[in-house]
Amino acid sequence: MASKHDIASPLLGTIFKVAVAVGDSVHAKQEILIIESMKMEHPVEAGVDGVIASIAVSEGDTIAAGQVLVSITPGVIAVHTEEATSSHSNHERDDLARYRERRRLTTDEARPEAVARRTAKGQRTARANIADLVDDGSFVEYGSFAIAAQRQRRELDDLIRNTPADGLVGGIATVNAAEFDEDIARVAVASYDYTVLAGTQGFLNHRKKDRLFTVAEQLRTPVVLFAEGGGGRPGDTDAAGVAGLDGPAFALFARLSGLVPLVGITSGYCFAGNAALLGCCDVIIATENSNIGMAGPAMIEGGGLGVVKPTDIGPIGVQTANGVIDVRVADEAEAVTVAKKYLGFFQGATKNWKRHDDAMLRDLIPEQRTRVYDVRTVINALADIDSALELRPTFGVGILTTLLRIEGRPVGVIANNPTHLGGAIDADASDKASRFIQLCDAYDIPIVSLCDTPGFMVGPDAEHTAQVRHFGRLFVTAASITVPLVTIVLRKGYGLGAMAMAGGGFHSNAMTVSWPTGEFGGMGLEGAVRLGFSKELAAIEDEQERNELEAKLIARAYEHGSALNMASHVEIDDVIDPAETRQRILSVIGSTRSWRARDGKKRPMVDAW
């Protein structure tokens, strides 16, 4: 006869349930009783195939650890019941079914009417924009089950169905992972959902932002923010407090400036708090239907400032001309395309690139020194094909600011624009260049300066723009950078303006070279001759003779200020064949360094303006 198999209690507790009786056949994995201990149920299995010989306890008994509970006579059991042998049920568990339904309610598919309204306006949902931005299958959402903090005024089912994610979809993902390593491609992304309470900033979506911005800081990931929405939400009733002005979201986001790239995208209405976050971003990409303002119609009216339509507040034309918007696009699809391209510059060098023939650079500057040309032709010829991305093209037009690649390596270019004021630098152009230099330096992108300027703008009217301070800003910003700055003089290199384009002086940067068309002077040469030789010229009474002397002196000044003569005095580093430009730049900038390898920030911030 087989010896009995005793089952002892593994712990102190109470018998909650006895599931077998004496004489029952059991298999080894079969649950035969349940012990309750510390409010937790602990199942006990038979351990062997056999027949229940005796049961030493009853339901409700208190038992000690090691106490014998059941004895089993081991033996072969002819048939195992379906319940005993099956480890899975065809019926879905209630908790999993409930989860799946709640998850479904967070999706666009659960809200077809809201999606249809969005589509009718020619716009996409928050989730559709994120899906387009990130690599397939890479998005990991944070806080998806949040709902509006309005349980005191609305039914829970209503909130679950109509305020998914509390109007903010956010998480981490990768962008451009096909070109870069996964760690480099990782980003944080947050998108206000205009189909939920007009994309307003609610109590819980503020908490979600706080969490996401903190994670972005910890992981050192760029942040992409889709900012469309109406600002603060007054209707949340569940949050304690008075005004909510102690929330950390704005400080947390602003603290990321200079630590990780911040990309702002907006479409439609972006007002108040949403616009405040947008304004902290390094780059703002906006669609044609955008209206951006620090207050919406309700706040404006509430302040006694009249009744206005939302479309009258900060339309695309205004916010592009004034420099708020960096890149103007047709729609959200183009905005996402631009965002991916922009992020790529901060993800490093690429291996797949095509470039123009170097020889084409030789013919871009007209031989006639007073003939205007489009400096964008030079920028595009230097750049790898289709790599250039110009920022703020209609603001501060005296200097162009462009991100591009040269043989795959990210480079930031500032370039004087000879079609505007002859290339003279005004206050807006100085501000624009200063901020761009900060952006490049913060994330270790080398800078190339294409210089063709008669200097800073002068005159009584110009001084109304506070240009003394604005021009000073360009000097102090350039003096604070550590990335290589290479200056290429295309034509004019005059006065303080040319010095500013070289980081403060022609020997203040990593390299200053000139094309053969370069001409130099402490100021415009005609003015220099008329000022420096005023007595000699005034002493000549005959006008023709005086003009001939002036022309002779000016010609001499141009020869003296030629690029070759400047190089012979070592005031610049070299004169080069324009076809050598790309090679000279690459010889200085070297390999692209990663801002991620640095602990903390290089600069305190990237100036919002």
C-alpha positions as CSV (number, residue, x, y, z in Angstrom):
1,M,0.0,0.0,0.0
2,A,1.4,3.5,-1.0
3,S,2.4,5.8,1.9
4,K,0.3,8.9,2.5
5,H,1.4,12.3,1.3
6,D,0.9,14.9,4.0
7,I,0.3,18.6,3.0
8,A,1.5,21.0,5.6
9,S,0.5,24.7,5.9
10,P,3.2,27.0,4.5
11,L,2.3,29.9,6.8
12,L,0.2,31.1,9.8
13,G,-3.4,31.9,8.8
14,T,-7.0,30.8,8.6
15,I,-8.6,28.2,6.4
16,F,-10.7,30.2,4.0
17,K,-12.0,27.4,1.7
18,V,-11.7,23.6,1.5
19,A,-12.3,22.6,-2.1
20,V,-12.2,18.8,-1.8
21,A,-13.7,16.0,0.3
22,V,-12.4,12.6,1.5
23,G,-12.3,10.1,-1.3
24,D,-12.0,12.7,-4.1
25,S,-9.4,12.0,-6.8
26,V,-7.0,14.9,-7.3
27,H,-4.1,15.7,-9.6
28,A,-0.8,17.3,-8.6
29,K,-1.5,20.8,-9.8
30,Q,-5.1,20.9,-8.4
31,E,-6.0,23.6,-5.9
32,I,-7.5,21.8,-2.8
33,L,-7.8,24.6,-0.2
34,I,-7.2,28.3,0.3
35,I,-5.5,29.8,3.4
36,E,-6.1,33.5,4.2
37,S,-3.2,35.4,5.8
38,M,-2.8,39.1,6.2
39,K,-5.9,39.6,4.0
40,M,-4.4,37.7,1.1
41,E,-5.5,34.3,-0.2
42,H,-2.9,31.6,-0.6
43,P,-3.9,28.6,-2.7
44,V,-2.6,25.2,-1.7
45,E,-2.1,22.5,-4.4
46,A,-2.2,18.7,-4.0
47,G,1.4,18.2,-5.0
48,V,0.8,14.6,-6.2
49,D,-1.8,12.6,-8.1
50,G,-4.0,10.5,-5.8
51,V,-7.0,10.3,-3.5
52,I,-7.9,12.4,-0.5
53,A,-7.4,10.2,2.5
54,S,-8.2,12.7,5.3
55,I,-8.8,16.3,5.9
56,A,-7.6,17.7,9.3
57,V,-9.1,21.2,9.2
58,S,-12.3,23.0,8.5
59,E,-13.1,26.3,7.0
60,G,-12.6,29.0,9.6
61,D,-9.9,27.1,11.5
62,T,-6.8,29.1,12.6
63,I,-3.7,27.1,11.6
64,A,0.1,27.3,12.3
65,A,2.9,27.1,9.9
66,G,3.8,23.5,9.3
67,Q,0.5,22.1,10.6
68,V,-0.7,19.1,8.5
69,L,-3.9,20.0,6.6
70,V,-4.6,17.2,4.3
71,S,-3.3,13.6,3.6
72,I,-3.4,12.1,0.1
73,T,-2.9,8.5,-0.9
74,P,-0.7,8.7,-4.0
75,G,-1.9,6.8,-7.1
76,V,-2.6,7.0,-10.8
77,I,-5.8,8.8,-11.7
78,A,-7.6,7.5,-14.7
79,V,-9.2,10.8,-15.9
80,H,-8.4,14.4,-15.3
81,T,-11.3,16.7,-15.4
82,E,-11.3,19.6,-17.9
83,E,-11.2,22.1,-15.0
84,A,-8.2,20.4,-13.5
85,T,-6.1,20.2,-16.7
86,S,-6.9,23.5,-18.3
87,S,-4.7,26.4,-17.4
88,H,-6.6,28.9,-19.6
89,S,-10.3,29.8,-19.9
90,N,-12.1,30.6,-23.1
91,H,-13.9,33.3,-21.2
92,E,-12.0,36.7,-20.9
93,R,-11.4,37.8,-17.4
94,D,-13.5,40.6,-16.1
95,D,-10.6,42.8,-15.2
96,L,-8.9,42.4,-18.6
97,A,-12.2,43.0,-20.4
98,R,-12.8,46.2,-18.4
99,Y,-9.2,47.3,-19.2
100,R,-9.7,46.7,-22.9
101,E,-12.9,48.8,-23.0
102,R,-11.3,51.7,-21.1
103,R,-8.3,51.5,-23.5
104,R,-10.7,51.6,-26.5
105,L,-12.4,54.7,-25.1
106,T,-9.1,56.6,-25.2
107,T,-8.7,56.0,-29.0
108,D,-10.0,58.1,-31.9
109,E,-12.1,55.1,-33.0
110,A,-14.2,55.5,-30.0
111,R,-15.1,59.1,-30.9
112,P,-16.0,59.1,-34.6
113,E,-18.1,62.3,-34.4
114,A,-15.3,64.3,-32.8
115,V,-12.9,63.0,-35.4
116,A,-15.3,63.9,-38.2
117,R,-15.6,67.5,-37.0
118,R,-11.9,67.7,-36.9
119,T,-11.5,66.3,-40.4
120,A,-14.2,68.8,-41.7
121,K,-11.9,71.6,-40.5
122,G,-9.0,70.2,-42.5
123,Q,-7.1,69.2,-39.3
124,R,-5.9,66.0,-37.7
125,T,-6.4,64.6,-34.3
126,A,-3.8,64.7,-31.6
127,R,-3.2,61.0,-31.9
128,A,-3.0,61.2,-35.7
129,N,-0.3,63.9,-35.5
130,I,1.7,61.9,-33.0
131,A,1.4,58.7,-35.1
132,D,2.7,60.6,-38.2
133,L,5.6,62.1,-36.2
134,V,7.0,59.0,-34.4
135,D,8.4,55.8,-35.7
136,D,5.8,53.0,-36.1
137,G,5.1,51.1,-32.8
138,S,7.5,53.3,-30.8
139,F,5.0,55.5,-28.9
140,V,4.7,54.7,-25.2
141,E,1.9,56.8,-23.6
142,Y,1.9,58.3,-20.2
143,G,-1.4,59.0,-18.3
144,S,-3.7,57.8,-21.0
145,F,-6.6,57.0,-18.5
146,A,-6.8,60.5,-17.1
147,I,-10.1,62.3,-17.4
148,A,-11.1,65.9,-16.7
149,A,-11.2,66.8,-13.0
150,Q,-14.9,67.4,-13.1
151,R,-16.4,64.5,-11.2
152,Q,-18.3,66.8,-8.9
153,R,-20.3,68.2,-11.8
154,R,-20.4,65.4,-14.4
155,E,-21.0,61.7,-14.4
156,L,-18.0,59.4,-14.5
157,D,-19.1,57.6,-17.6
158,D,-19.5,61.0,-19.4
159,L,-16.0,62.0,-18.4
160,I,-14.5,58.7,-19.5
161,R,-16.2,58.9,-22.9
162,N,-15.8,62.6,-23.6
163,T,-12.6,63.8,-21.9
164,P,-10.1,61.0,-22.7
165,A,-6.6,61.7,-21.5
166,D,-7.9,65.0,-20.1
167,G,-7.2,66.6,-23.4
168,L,-3.4,65.9,-23.5
169,V,-1.8,62.9,-25.3
170,G,1.8,62.4,-24.3
171,G,4.6,59.9,-24.0
172,I,8.0,58.9,-25.3
173,A,8.8,57.5,-28.7
174,T,11.5,57.6,-31.4
175,V,11.8,59.8,-34.4
176,N,14.2,59.1,-37.3
177,A,15.3,55.8,-35.8
178,A,16.1,54.4,-39.2
179,E,18.9,56.9,-39.5
180,F,20.1,57.2,-35.9
181,D,20.6,54.9,-32.9
182,E,17.5,54.4,-30.8
183,D,18.9,56.3,-27.8
184,I,19.6,59.3,-30.1
185,A,16.2,59.0,-31.8
186,R,14.2,59.0,-28.5
187,V,12.0,62.0,-27.9
188,A,9.2,63.1,-25.6
189,V,6.0,64.2,-27.3
190,A,2.9,66.0,-26.0
191,S,-0.1,67.1,-27.9
192,Y,-3.1,69.0,-26.7
193,D,-6.3,67.5,-28.0
194,Y,-8.6,70.2,-29.3
195,T,-11.5,67.7,-29.6
196,V,-11.5,67.5,-25.7
197,L,-12.6,70.8,-24.1
198,A,-10.9,72.9,-26.8
199,G,-7.4,71.7,-25.9
200,T,-7.6,73.6,-22.6
201,Q,-5.1,73.1,-19.8
202,G,-6.9,71.0,-17.1
203,F,-5.8,70.0,-13.6
204,L,-4.8,66.4,-14.6
205,N,-3.3,67.3,-18.0
206,H,-1.1,69.8,-16.1
207,R,0.0,66.9,-13.9
208,K,0.7,64.8,-17.0
209,K,2.9,67.6,-18.5
210,D,4.8,67.9,-15.2
211,R,5.5,64.2,-15.3
212,L,6.5,64.2,-18.9
213,F,8.7,67.2,-18.7
214,T,10.5,65.7,-15.7
215,V,11.0,62.4,-17.6
216,A,12.4,64.4,-20.6
217,E,14.9,66.1,-18.2
218,Q,15.9,62.7,-16.7
219,L,16.3,61.0,-20.1
220,R,17.7,64.1,-21.9
221,T,15.2,63.7,-24.7
222,P,14.1,66.5,-27.1
223,V,10.4,67.5,-26.6
224,V,7.9,68.0,-29.3
225,L,4.8,70.0,-28.3
226,F,1.7,70.2,-30.3
227,A,0.3,73.4,-28.6
228,E,-3.1,74.0,-30.1
229,G,-5.6,74.9,-27.4
230,G,-7.4,77.6,-25.5
231,G,-5.3,78.0,-22.4
232,G,-6.4,77.5,-18.8
233,R,-9.6,75.6,-18.0
234,P,-11.8,77.2,-15.4
235,G,-14.4,74.4,-15.3
236,D,-12.4,71.8,-13.3
237,T,-14.0,71.3,-9.9
238,D,-12.1,68.5,-8.3
239,A,-8.8,70.3,-7.7
240,A,-8.3,72.0,-4.3
241,G,-7.0,75.5,-4.2
242,V,-7.9,79.0,-5.5
243,A,-6.1,80.0,-8.7
244,G,-3.7,77.2,-9.5
245,L,-0.8,79.6,-9.9
246,D,1.5,77.3,-8.0
247,G,1.6,74.7,-10.7
248,P,5.2,73.8,-11.9
249,A,4.5,73.0,-15.6
250,F,5.7,76.3,-17.0
251,A,8.8,76.4,-14.9
252,L,9.6,72.7,-15.7
253,F,9.2,73.3,-19.4
254,A,11.3,76.5,-19.4
255,R,14.0,74.7,-17.4
256,L,14.4,72.4,-20.3
257,S,15.5,75.3,-22.5
258,G,19.2,74.8,-23.4
259,L,19.2,71.3,-22.0
260,V,17.2,69.5,-24.7
261,P,15.8,70.7,-28.1
262,L,12.3,72.0,-27.8
263,V,10.0,71.9,-30.9
264,G,6.7,73.7,-30.9
265,I,4.0,73.0,-33.5
266,T,0.7,74.7,-33.7
267,S,-2.4,74.7,-35.9
268,G,-5.7,76.5,-35.3
269,Y,-6.1,78.5,-32.1
270,C,-3.2,78.6,-29.6
271,F,-4.0,81.0,-26.8
272,A,-2.9,81.9,-23.2
273,G,-1.1,79.1,-21.4
274,N,-0.8,77.0,-24.5
275,A,0.9,80.0,-26.3
276,A,3.1,80.5,-23.2
277,L,4.5,77.0,-23.6
278,L,4.9,77.4,-27.3
279,G,6.9,80.6,-26.8
280,C,9.4,78.7,-24.7
281,C,10.3,76.4,-27.6
282,D,13.5,76.7,-29.6
283,V,11.6,76.6,-32.9
284,I,7.9,77.3,-33.6
285,I,6.3,75.6,-36.7
286,A,2.9,76.9,-37.5
287,T,0.2,76.2,-40.1
288,E,-1.6,78.7,-42.3
289,N,-4.7,78.5,-40.2
290,S,-2.9,79.4,-37.0
291,N,-3.8,82.1,-34.5
292,I,-1.4,82.6,-31.7
293,G,-1.9,85.0,-28.8
294,M,-1.3,85.4,-25.1
295,A,-5.1,85.7,-24.6
296,G,-8.2,84.4,-26.3
297,P,-11.4,86.3,-27.0
298,A,-12.9,85.6,-23.5
299,M,-10.0,86.9,-21.6
300,I,-9.7,90.0,-23.9
301,E,-13.4,90.8,-23.4
302,G,-13.1,90.1,-19.7
303,G,-10.3,92.6,-19.5
304,G,-12.5,95.3,-21.0
305,L,-10.6,95.4,-24.2
306,G,-13.6,94.7,-26.5
307,V,-15.1,91.9,-28.3
308,V,-12.9,90.2,-30.9
309,K,-13.0,87.2,-33.0
310,P,-10.4,84.4,-32.4
311,T,-9.3,84.8,-36.0
312,D,-8.3,88.4,-35.4
313,I,-5.8,87.4,-32.7
314,G,-2.2,86.8,-33.9
315,P,-2.9,85.4,-37.4
316,I,-0.2,83.7,-39.3
317,G,0.8,86.8,-41.3
318,V,1.3,88.8,-38.1
319,Q,3.2,86.2,-36.2
320,T,5.5,85.3,-39.1
321,A,6.4,88.9,-39.9
322,N,7.2,89.7,-36.3
323,G,9.4,86.7,-35.8
324,V,7.3,84.6,-33.4
325,I,7.0,81.8,-36.0
326,D,10.2,80.2,-37.3
327,V,8.7,78.0,-40.0
328,R,5.4,78.6,-41.8
329,V,3.8,75.6,-43.3
330,A,0.6,74.7,-45.2
331,D,-0.8,72.1,-42.8
332,E,-0.1,69.7,-40.0
333,A,1.3,67.0,-42.3
334,E,4.0,69.5,-43.5
335,A,4.5,70.7,-39.9
336,V,5.4,67.1,-38.9
337,T,7.7,66.7,-41.9
338,V,9.6,69.9,-40.9
339,A,9.7,68.8,-37.3
340,K,11.4,65.5,-38.3
341,K,13.9,67.3,-40.4
342,Y,14.6,69.8,-37.7
343,L,15.1,67.1,-35.0
344,G,17.6,65.4,-37.3
345,F,20.0,68.3,-37.0
346,F,20.2,67.6,-33.3
347,Q,20.5,63.9,-33.7
348,G,23.9,64.0,-35.5
349,A,25.6,63.3,-38.8
350,T,24.0,61.2,-41.5
351,K,25.8,58.8,-43.8
352,N,23.4,59.2,-46.8
353,W,23.9,62.6,-48.5
354,K,24.4,64.1,-51.9
355,R,25.9,67.4,-52.6
356,H,26.4,69.9,-55.5
357,D,29.5,70.2,-57.6
358,D,32.0,72.5,-55.8
359,A,32.7,74.4,-59.1
360,M,29.3,75.9,-59.1
361,L,30.3,78.1,-56.1
362,R,32.7,80.1,-58.4
363,D,29.9,81.8,-60.4
364,L,27.5,82.8,-57.7
365,I,28.9,86.3,-56.8
366,P,28.6,88.7,-59.7
367,E,31.8,90.2,-61.1
368,Q,30.2,93.6,-61.0
369,R,30.7,94.5,-57.3
370,T,27.5,96.6,-57.1
371,R,25.3,93.9,-58.6
372,V,22.8,92.4,-56.2
373,Y,22.5,88.6,-55.8
374,D,20.5,86.2,-53.7
375,V,22.7,84.8,-51.0
376,R,20.4,81.8,-50.7
377,T,22.0,80.5,-53.9
378,V,25.3,80.3,-52.0
379,I,23.6,78.6,-49.0
380,N,21.9,76.0,-51.1
381,A,25.1,75.3,-53.1
382,L,27.1,74.7,-49.9
383,A,24.4,72.5,-48.4
384,D,23.8,68.9,-49.1
385,I,21.0,68.6,-51.5
386,D,17.6,69.2,-49.9
387,S,19.1,69.6,-46.4
388,A,18.7,73.3,-45.8
389,L,16.0,74.6,-43.4
390,E,15.7,78.3,-43.1
391,L,14.3,79.8,-39.9
392,R,12.4,83.1,-39.6
393,P,12.8,83.9,-43.3
394,T,10.5,87.0,-43.2
395,F,11.8,88.5,-40.0
396,G,15.1,90.3,-39.6
397,V,15.6,89.7,-43.3
398,G,19.0,91.4,-43.3
399,I,20.5,88.2,-42.0
400,L,19.4,84.7,-43.0
401,T,19.6,81.9,-40.5
402,T,19.7,78.3,-41.8
403,L,20.3,74.8,-40.5
404,L,21.9,72.6,-43.1
405,R,24.2,69.7,-43.6
406,I,27.7,69.6,-45.3
407,E,28.6,66.1,-46.2
408,G,26.1,64.9,-43.7
409,R,27.3,67.0,-40.8
410,P,24.9,69.5,-39.2
411,V,25.9,73.2,-39.5
412,G,24.2,76.5,-38.7
413,V,24.6,79.3,-41.2
414,I,24.2,83.0,-40.7
415,A,24.4,85.0,-43.9
416,N,24.1,88.7,-44.7
417,N,21.4,89.5,-47.3
418,P,22.6,92.0,-49.9
419,T,19.1,92.4,-51.2
420,H,18.0,94.2,-48.0
421,L,19.7,97.5,-47.1
422,G,22.7,96.3,-49.2
423,G,23.5,93.8,-46.5
424,A,23.6,96.3,-43.6
425,I,22.7,94.8,-40.3
426,D,19.7,96.3,-38.5
427,A,18.3,95.6,-35.0
428,D,15.9,92.8,-36.0
429,A,18.6,91.0,-38.0
430,S,21.0,91.3,-35.0
431,D,18.4,89.8,-32.7
432,K,17.7,87.0,-35.1
433,A,21.3,86.1,-35.6
434,S,22.1,86.3,-31.9
435,R,19.3,83.8,-31.0
436,F,20.3,81.5,-33.7
437,I,24.0,81.5,-32.5
438,Q,22.7,80.6,-29.0
439,L,20.7,77.7,-30.4
440,C,23.6,76.3,-32.4
441,D,26.1,76.7,-29.5
442,A,23.7,75.1,-26.9
443,Y,23.6,71.9,-28.9
444,D,27.1,71.9,-30.3
445,I,26.3,72.7,-33.9
446,P,29.2,74.5,-35.7
447,I,28.5,77.9,-37.2
448,V,29.4,79.2,-40.7
449,S,29.1,82.9,-41.3
450,L,28.7,84.1,-44.8
451,C,29.8,87.8,-44.6
452,D,28.7,90.4,-47.1
453,T,27.9,93.6,-45.2
454,P,28.7,97.3,-45.4
455,G,28.4,97.3,-41.6
456,F,25.7,98.1,-39.1
457,M,22.7,100.2,-40.2
458,V,23.3,103.9,-39.3
459,G,21.3,107.1,-39.1
460,P,18.9,109.0,-36.8
461,D,15.9,106.8,-37.8
462,A,17.8,103.6,-37.1
463,E,18.6,104.7,-33.6
464,H,14.9,104.7,-32.7
465,T,15.2,100.9,-32.8
466,A,17.6,100.8,-29.8
467,Q,20.2,99.3,-32.1
468,V,23.1,100.1,-29.7
469,R,21.8,97.4,-27.4
470,H,20.7,95.1,-30.1
471,F,24.1,95.2,-31.8
472,G,25.8,94.8,-28.5
473,R,23.8,91.6,-28.1
474,L,25.4,90.2,-31.2
475,F,28.9,90.8,-29.9
476,V,28.3,89.4,-26.4
477,T,26.5,86.3,-27.7
478,A,29.2,85.5,-30.2
479,A,31.9,86.0,-27.6
480,S,30.2,83.4,-25.3
481,I,30.1,80.4,-27.7
482,T,32.5,77.4,-27.8
483,V,31.5,75.8,-31.1
484,P,33.7,76.5,-34.1
485,L,32.8,79.6,-36.0
486,V,34.0,79.9,-39.6
487,T,33.6,83.2,-41.5
488,I,33.6,83.2,-45.3
489,V,33.7,86.7,-46.7
490,L,31.8,86.6,-50.0
491,R,32.1,90.3,-50.9
492,K,31.9,93.2,-48.4
493,G,33.6,93.0,-45.1
494,Y,33.3,96.5,-43.6
495,G,33.3,98.0,-40.1
496,L,31.8,96.7,-36.9
497,G,29.2,94.8,-38.8
498,A,31.8,92.6,-40.5
499,M,33.6,92.1,-37.1
500,A,30.3,91.0,-35.6
501,M,29.8,88.4,-38.4
502,A,33.2,87.0,-37.4
503,G,32.4,86.6,-33.7
504,G,33.8,90.0,-32.7
505,G,36.8,90.2,-35.0
506,F,38.5,88.4,-37.9
507,H,40.8,86.6,-35.4
508,S,38.1,86.0,-32.8
509,N,36.8,82.9,-34.5
510,A,38.2,79.6,-35.7
511,M,38.9,80.8,-39.3
512,T,38.2,83.8,-41.5
513,V,38.8,83.3,-45.2
514,S,37.6,85.3,-48.2
515,W,36.6,84.6,-51.7
516,P,38.5,86.6,-54.3
517,T,35.6,89.0,-54.5
518,G,36.1,90.1,-50.9
519,E,36.7,93.8,-50.2
520,F,37.5,95.3,-46.8
521,G,37.6,98.5,-44.8
522,G,36.9,100.1,-41.5
523,M,33.9,101.7,-43.2
524,G,32.5,102.0,-46.7
525,L,35.4,103.0,-48.9
526,E,33.7,105.9,-50.7
527,G,32.7,107.4,-47.4
528,A,36.2,106.7,-46.0
529,V,37.8,108.6,-48.9
530,R,35.5,111.5,-48.7
531,L,36.0,111.8,-44.9
532,G,39.7,111.0,-44.8
533,F,40.6,113.3,-47.7
534,S,38.0,116.0,-47.2
535,K,40.6,118.8,-47.0
536,E,42.4,117.7,-50.1
537,L,39.2,117.4,-52.1
538,A,37.8,120.6,-50.8
539,A,41.0,122.4,-51.9
540,I,40.4,121.6,-55.6
541,E,38.1,124.1,-57.1
542,D,37.6,122.5,-60.4
543,E,34.8,119.9,-60.1
544,Q,36.1,117.6,-62.8
545,E,39.5,117.6,-61.3
546,R,38.1,117.0,-57.9
547,N,36.0,114.1,-59.1
548,E,39.0,112.6,-60.9
549,L,41.0,112.7,-57.7
550,E,38.2,111.2,-55.7
551,A,37.8,108.4,-58.1
552,K,41.5,107.8,-58.1
553,L,41.6,107.7,-54.3
554,I,38.6,105.3,-54.2
555,A,40.2,103.0,-56.7
556,R,43.3,103.0,-54.6
557,A,41.3,102.3,-51.5
558,Y,39.6,99.3,-53.1
559,E,43.0,97.9,-54.2
560,H,44.3,98.4,-50.7
561,G,41.2,96.7,-49.2
562,S,41.2,93.8,-51.6
563,A,41.0,90.3,-50.2
564,L,44.6,89.5,-51.4
565,N,46.0,92.6,-49.7
566,M,44.1,91.8,-46.5
567,A,45.6,88.3,-46.5
568,S,49.1,89.6,-47.2
569,H,48.8,91.6,-43.9
570,V,47.4,88.5,-42.1
571,E,44.2,90.3,-41.1
572,I,42.3,87.3,-42.6
573,D,43.6,83.7,-42.7
574,D,43.5,83.2,-46.4
575,V,41.9,83.9,-49.7
576,I,40.4,80.8,-51.3
577,D,38.9,79.5,-54.5
578,P,35.2,79.4,-53.8
579,A,35.3,75.7,-54.9
580,E,37.4,75.0,-51.8
581,T,34.9,76.4,-49.4
582,R,33.3,73.2,-48.4
583,Q,36.7,71.6,-47.7
584,R,37.8,74.6,-45.6
585,I,34.7,74.4,-43.5
586,L,35.0,70.7,-42.9
587,S,38.7,71.0,-41.9
588,V,37.7,73.2,-39.0
589,I,34.4,71.8,-37.7
590,G,35.6,68.2,-37.6
591,S,33.3,65.5,-36.3
592,T,30.0,66.5,-34.9
593,R,30.0,66.3,-31.1
594,S,26.9,65.2,-29.2
595,W,25.3,67.5,-26.7
596,R,24.0,64.4,-24.9
597,A,27.5,63.5,-23.8
598,R,27.6,66.6,-21.6
599,D,26.4,66.8,-18.0
600,G,23.8,69.5,-17.6
601,K,23.5,72.6,-19.7
602,K,26.2,74.4,-21.7
603,R,24.2,77.6,-21.7
604,P,21.6,78.6,-19.1
605,M,18.9,78.7,-21.8
606,V,18.2,79.5,-25.4
607,D,16.8,83.0,-25.4
608,A,13.1,82.9,-26.3
609,W,13.6,85.9,-28.6
